Amino acid sequence: MSFFSYFNRVLHGHTSGSKLLVLCSVSSGGLIAYADAHSEGGRSTVKHNQEEPRKKRVVVLGTGWAATSFLKDLDAKSYDVKVVSPRNYFAFTPLLPSVTCGTVEARSIVEPIRNITKKRSGQIQFWEAECLKIDPANKKVFCRSSVDEKLAGNHKFSLEYDYLVIAVGAQVNTFNTPGVLEHCLFLKEVEDAQRIRRAVIDCFEKAVLPELTEEERKTNLHFVIVGGGPTGIEFAAELHDFLHEDLLKIYPLAKDLVKITVIQSGDHILNMFDERICSFAEQKFQRDGIDVLTGCRVVNVSDKLVNMKIKSTGEDVSMPHGMVLWSAGVGTRPVVKDFMEQIGQGNRWILATDEWLRVKGCEDVYAFGDCATVDQRKIMEDILTIFKAADKDDSGTLTIEEFQDVVEDIIIRYPQVELYMKSKHFSKLADLLKDSEGNERDAVDIEGFKSALSHVDLQMKSLPATAQVCLLGFRWLHFLYGMYRHFGKFAPLGGEQAAAELPGDWVSIGHSTQWLWYSVYASKQVSWRTRVLVVGDWTRRFIFGRDSSRI
Amino acid sequence: MSFFSYFNRVLHGHTSGSKLLVLCSVSSGGLIAYADAHSEGGRSTVKHNQEEPRKKRVVVLGTGWAATSFLKDLDAKSYDVKVVSPRNYFAFTPLLPSVTCGTVEARSIVEPIRNITKKRSGQIQFWEAECLKIDPANKKVFCRSSVDEKLAGNHKFSLEYDYLVIAVGAQVNTFNTPGVLEHCLFLKEVEDAQRIRRAVIDCFEKAVLPELTEEERKTNLHFVIVGGGPTGIEFAAELHDFLHEDLLKIYPLAKDLVKITVIQSGDHILNMFDERICSFAEQKFQRDGIDVLTGCRVVNVSDKLVNMKIKSTGEDVSMPHGMVLWSAGVGTRPVVKDFMEQIGQGNRWILATDEWLRVKGCEDVYAFGDCATVDQRKIMEDILTIFKAADKDDSGTLTIEEFQDVVEDIIIRYPQVELYMKSKHFSKLADLLKDSEGNERDAVDIEGFKSALSHVDLQMKSLPATAQVCLLGFRWLHFLYGMYRHFGKFAPLGGEQAAAELPGDWVSIGHSTQWLWYSVYASKQVSWRTRVLVVGDWTRRFIFGRDSSRI
């Protein structure tokens, strides 16, 4: 089921053959289908002389992975869709580390959002502006244009919505570390990557000037990366390649002075990956001469120094730097934080939705992507309701056929069912209903049903709210978190080597993985234009190397 | 003769078979060959225990056309060459108008200066810094790094030179018009082009926001270009194509609101071109709906209005704008202005050099490109000296053979000779010495020589100090101003049409000229990398159009 049909179903409540869906929706406290029917009825009395009923207004905040995937699947003809974002383009963020060193050009990974929306059959309006405030009580959002205020006309406006989709992503999290905002670079936006590229060249240009001491040159050529997650590690690897394949050839003076240091608070870098990948990365970095400091917490950053505490000894250490990249974590955007406080989620760190992606604590607001997380529901809590809904003939037993009728709805709402079946290598529903001796049963009573599903909730995982999950979620049949049918988690490690965790818990490391990375990333591009450009950039880099002009 | 050999010759005074050169140099007041020998002798007594004599220090200011062409031809092994420029790259500036609209990407037209210099056999050092002051009395230049001052080490330094080469180019000239610096965009640097690109998108994004009046939308979509020279006109044409081929398709609301106006103080746009080109351009712009206001002088620019005076009537007119590009002329950079005051050229508007490109009024300083102009010398002023130097056997008559021996030197110093011969369609020297009846002579006396050359000085032209002249000058056999063997002056006019003045005073207009423009501009790229990228960009534009992401 694509997200479009899901969205339609939730909004319009098509209940054909789907009693269960209604029941479950009721049980979770809000039935949009009911609300919709009610409000449309109300309005039609006022506007009965108009030919077409007013389309429902859907306001989408954001143009990142989540929003773009949503827009690509939405039946824009059925709604009055307005998109608001401070960026008028979609950016393929997994390639941002490549942009920092010019392996790929910034413009090759962006696609104007209007190019994406104009392909949708209906008319989707886009406005380049930032949403400053969400007012769920009055169903309004307040926005401000991010363009130069000198241009004519009001730069603030508000929009009313019937449904609001929040997909604004996350922002950098400094954990309130002093000096980080002032003296560190980040890697969340395309502009960040461009800024890093210029900063790296600046460090080299400054370091080779006359009248500098050796120590000053070394300081300027010391690149520090705070955070040993995929972004930091990929940037370190890219930078290492950039230095050794390109820059040191034209800045020979810098050869023995340049250094890259990764600071990680945990015990290992890439600690969300398989252990084999961790240790491969650590060994490769050691061979490459990239320093990895684990168990260190950065206390503050000044224009000249990174100050940190070694966790094991409590010792304070200072490190002069030319440039610091802060990639230690993500946080909630102010507009979302403010919204969370309004709806009673003020004590949470991230916006919570139910399994329908509806924001908990308010109506007609949906959220997904990096800015939200799904609070999953246990199947055992609803087991009686499910059984009753599925047992259409009220016989007190559930046949395989009856179960078959509702299983799709069950899986959407309780994705752990599918994960459980996969983990047990069940190929068909009948396998799920087998008795404890492994014999197939044609029907089960409530106790049998309970025992068949008793271990299902163990499969519940709080899936990471990453963009990849989100993208894949929307684009494939079962769009939701439970499925997480990803192409794998990749960590390019430089020198044409990469590591990956592939579906089915396979681990792949080395040169062939880098080629897999190339093909996956090329195939996942949002348009043919960006696909051609990205592949062109890779080719250009192989032939001519990376450009070191300071632009 | 390439510039390298010329430079060597001037510096070292290789007089083999070139008495005339020495004589002429003496007559013009400074003999570098003599100065060189003198100073080297002086220094060798101090450093006699060193094996190699210290190489002469050549400091080059700039990385534009002039400096780059000079560096490409210089025998870097014979000198200690240092290059200082605030830009660590060479930019192919004729394509800047294409960068403003994304027809070509900024990075495709730049080449790191280190990539260019590393190909030279000797070691050329480059420092990214701006020269703030030239001290010709102490033969020193004072520079400041343009990089963030937060990086470690002193950001100011000074360099001593034996020879200084000033090739810093020109800067925008606002003619002190109030508000221009604050409210206009320019098109001199790569960053300018990127800024314009973002500004155009900003105007569109702002114009389509909700809650704006029609008038406000129109104001934001009014693009004003001040200056009807090649840059302004090419930008207007590029912008028109960008609007109609790309932007209006994704901003349909802007269709009837957008307007481009060119303001020209003269009576015609492109008035340095042939009349046929002028009127073709004016007609094409009229068909395209680009407003051309001639005979208007801009009095001041505010954030909302361009205020101008209609020259014929004296009437004051105001025009609301979304964006103003100022391309009305070039001026002298402050560092050159200050230097001119030190050497007694304070009352001139541009630095003057002699025909050897030596700055007048100081020693061992050379200047060329947009920052300087050559004061040409009349051949009739030196006619006696030339005759005596050429008449080796002191016979009182000059034979064809004797004339042949010195003609190369004459042509360098008095380029009008070659221009004159071309204009008369003389194919050989003997033609020049023909008597008034057109009979060939084997020898001439001084009066005959005078009358043969009497009309030569009429060919003296103050050649425009454009980058193209400079580039071509250096790269081809006769490098100097007199030759101006250009590939033609081009004016792309949009819609795949261009106009050109080609060598031999041919005028070419239309689609085929645009293809000629493509091939000339591709062939003139500084490296294979930029050539491939530029052609790739053109191809990409044909297939996918221009990108409208605001990055």
Interface residues (C-beta under 8 A of the other chain):
Chain A: R87 N88 Y89 G102 E105 A106 R107 V110 E111 P112 R114 N115 K118 W127 E128 A129 S145 V147 D148 K150 L151 A152 G153 N154 H155 F157 L159 H183 V190 E191 Q194 A199 I201 D202 C203 E205 K206 A207 V208 L209 P210 E211 L212 T213 E215 E216 R217 T219 N220 K249 I250 Y251 D303 K304 P320 G322 W528 R529 V532 L533 G536 R540 I543 F544 D547 S548 S549 R550 I551
Chain B: R87 N88 Y89 G102 E105 A106 R107 V110 E111 P112 R114 N115 K118 W127 E128 A129 S145 V147 D148 K150 L151 A152 G153 N154 H155 F157 L159 H183 V190 E191 Q194 A199 I201 D202 C203 E205 K206 A207 V208 L209 P210 E211 L212 T213 E215 E216 R217 T219 N220 K249 I250 Y251 D303 K304 P320 G322 W528 R529 V532 L533 G536 R540 I543 F544 D547 S548 S549 R550 I551
